[in-house]
Amino acid sequence: MNALKDSPKARRWINFLIGGGLNTGLTYCLYLLLSYLMNYQIAYAIAYAAGIVFAYFFNSKVVFRVKQSWLGMAIYPSIYIGQYVIGALLLKLLVEQFLLDKTIAPIIVILLLLPCSYLLNKFVLKLTHKKIPSRD
């Protein structure tokens, strides 16, 4: 178990899952709140945008340990453009065709898009940012 904990790749994956869990919880709560005040698709878009901002700061600082920059912050949302379109279509399909409750459907969408999100985060953040020196 210590070998897994000491592995940089394992730590990165664990931190990504922790950040993703935090992000999911925060954006889901925001979605729920907003979905009672407005159309569920608009609520999803706002919560999704808030999640991108959280993800950029958490993933750049904690997961991939790269310095944050204005350029990086500007480029980072590109990761989620395709995911948003796919997610919104999946949400529509789950809510309107499969008649899944609008409070449950986003959880399924998030779980389906998780692996793609990790790989794209890793690629974009490593490509566009300088690595922070190790604390070890």
Buried (B, 14 or more C-beta within 10 A) or exposed (E): EEEEEEEEEEBBBBBBEEBBEEBBEBBBEBBBEBBEEEEBEEBBBBBBBBBBEBBBEBBBBBBBBBEBBEEBBEBBBEBBEEBBEBBBEBBBEBBEEEEBEBBEBBBBBBEBBEEEBBEBBBEBBEEBBEEEEEEE
